[in-house]
Structure formats: C-alpha cells, structure tokens
Amino acid sequence: MTIRAVVRGTGHYLPERVMENAEFEKLVETTDEWIRSRSGIERRHIVAEGQTTSDLATRAARAALDDAGVAPDEVDAIILATSTPDFTFPSTATMVQRELGMTRGFAFDVQAVCAGYVYALTTANAMILTGQAKRVLVIGAETFSRIIDWTDRATCVLFGDGAGALLLEAAEGDGGTADRGILAADLNSDGRHKDILHVDGGVSTGATGHLRMEGREVFRHAVEKLAQTAHLSLEKAGLTAEDVDWVVPHQANIRIIQATAKKLGLPMDKVVVTVQDHGNTSAASIPLALSVGRARGQIREGDLVVTEAIGGGLAWGSVVLRW
C-alpha cells in the first residue's frame, strides 16, 4: 500500500472589477494590440478598496471545501502561497483559518513568488505522506495590484489579482503510475538571479517597494527551466511527455507557455490557458487554472497533469499528479 495526496476539491475566486487592456491607454504609452501581441493578456481582475489577499483566499477555499463536501474542521492544515500577505505577521493562512471557522489544525504561508503554489503543493504532499496531515487545503492568493508601479508599462499591464485552492486528501494507492494523486515533484532555486525579477523593498529595508522585471532575461530563463523541471518530474514518476494529458503552467505570458509546450513536444491543445482572462496572478495562477480547467470539462478524473512555474528568486519547479 502507498499513500497518495489526491485532489478532492477545487475552487477559485476573482475580484469583481475587470480591467480591460484599453484602460491602460490612459495610464501609460501602450495599446490593447501591443499588450495582446506580447503577452496574450486581454483583461485581468483587480481587488476593490479594502479587499485583502485573505478575502480572496477564503472565498477560493470555501469553494474547494464545498466542491469536496468537507467541513472546515475536517481539514488538518492550510498552506497558503502568497507574496502579498495581509500583514507582516500573523500569516495570511491563519486569517483564512479564522474566517473559515476552523478551530483545529495548523496554518502557514509559503513564499516562492510565482513558483509558490508548486512549493506549497510539494509541502502538502510531504505532510500527507509522512502522516502529519490527512487533509490539506492548498491555496494560492495574490493582490499584486498593490505592488505594481502603475507608471511602468513593462510590468503594470501583466499582473492581476485572484485566488485558487485545492483540497488534498490522503488515499491509498498501489504505488504505480496509475495511482491518483501527486506522483512526483521537482523544486529549484538560484539566488544569483534576484535582480531580473524582484520587488525593490521590504520590511527590513523600510519601504514596501514595487515589482521590477527584466522581461527578456526572465523569458530566457523561464522557457529553459520550465521544460527542464517538467521533464525531471516526469522522469521521477517513471513517465514521459507522451503520457501527459494536460499541462497547467504558470500563467505569465502566452509566449512562454507556447515555447515551453514546444520544448516539451506537446501541442497547445494539451495546455490549459487562462492568461488571457486573468493576467499573471503569481502564486494564484496554477490553482486558478486548475479550477477553471476542471470547470470547463478539460481536466477529468484519471488525467495526468503536469504543473510548472518559475518566479522571483529565481525559484522554479513542477508537480506531476493524476487527477
């Protein structure tokens, strides 16, 4: 008998306000066509005044719990991936725990920027395999609109706000590649590349700061590293790209998504794409895309899914799971 971390429920939440590309023409020197052609993004959602990351995360978490038919107090842990927490402390995950009315278990945040959700899934999987938890809510939630420099046309058009969540549950498997649940993962980081994607502030620097990015360098690293990590996770699982039903990548840029799929030897009709409607929602993008892909009827039980992401750090990684 082998214990696997199986997906039991999915959910997501997007703020009500939708910001179309045309709105940026009043803010910076750009056009709808310019944004679409370089990123594939058409619109994104922006939080309302007073709306926090924990607000978004709680709504996504409730949707995942409802989907699974599980009550909050039947959950052992919450792991929340975010780079835009409500407070310096306590963790945003504990704020979600409070709002859900969950009076047991434990909750904490993970910070690996856009790769945060892959890190959170891997952490949740380890806790389930070691018996520390039976059910784990794994959430990605971001309010990146709060750290954007709205005068920087290279970055302000790319990001949006949102949240997605999965409920993972321990289940018995045979130990083979046909098992449902997480089959393999690969995590990496390299702090030498900090300057190409970072926020120029933080608590110990005394300023919140804004997101800064060297787009060409990020693109170059992303395509190479995302394809490499996906291959490594598949190899660890004893599988190949030919076995993959769906790639659910970090939704940063359609060109990165297309180039990575090509490197993996997979057609775009095997890739779940939501970047056109959400923009880059950092750690929220993979759970958002998983939830939307399932709602569309793309991802079905038994499908082999590969998720991969790269973000500031640089930090990157991938997870292979059977739905």
C-alpha angles and dihedrals in degrees: 000000000000126000115227132186102235127191109245101168143008135200142162142187133203126190116253097242113089117196113202122205092250090069090067091062086075093049107041140005100278143101138221089249092051092052095045095047094051102037111012089234118139102167143351138198122249127199120245123244108287094014112130139199090254090054091057093042093050093053092049091047093051090051091052092048092049090049090053095041090234127139120228093247090056088066119092101195146008120211113187122191113205143137092195106060124178092239140009081247149033100048119259088234090066089052088055090047089055095047092049090053090238107161100179139048126036139281136199143160130247121205119199097126112228091357090053096104093053088051091048093049091049091050092048090049091053091051092051094046092050093047096246090123138012099195124029128182107215111196134181115195133164142174097191091159085079094063099038122113099227091200094059106088092189092066112015093071094054107060137072141168130253148112140234133184142192127195110218120197133186113251136168120256137175094244094249135113091263091067117113115239138044110340102176144348140195126200130187142166138180118189093193089083097056095119097061093063122016148112112254095223146039145162097289092045092055097237135083093223133190135265115270125189141177097211100195094050092047090051092051094050094041099058094045097043097041094053091045095051093046090053091048094052091048090049091051089052092049092246139113136216088265089067093056119109097179139012111204104189132184103277101232106124133351091228092057090046092050095045093049092049089051091051089051090050092239128133120238091245086073093055124088107222124190101146092106092065103032108027116209108332093174112213090007096058100083097047089043091053093045092051093045092044091053092046089052090054093245098115114054136176111285095025118134109234129191119196122189135173143171129197146154117326083046092270124163142159149139143229129208115205138164110227 
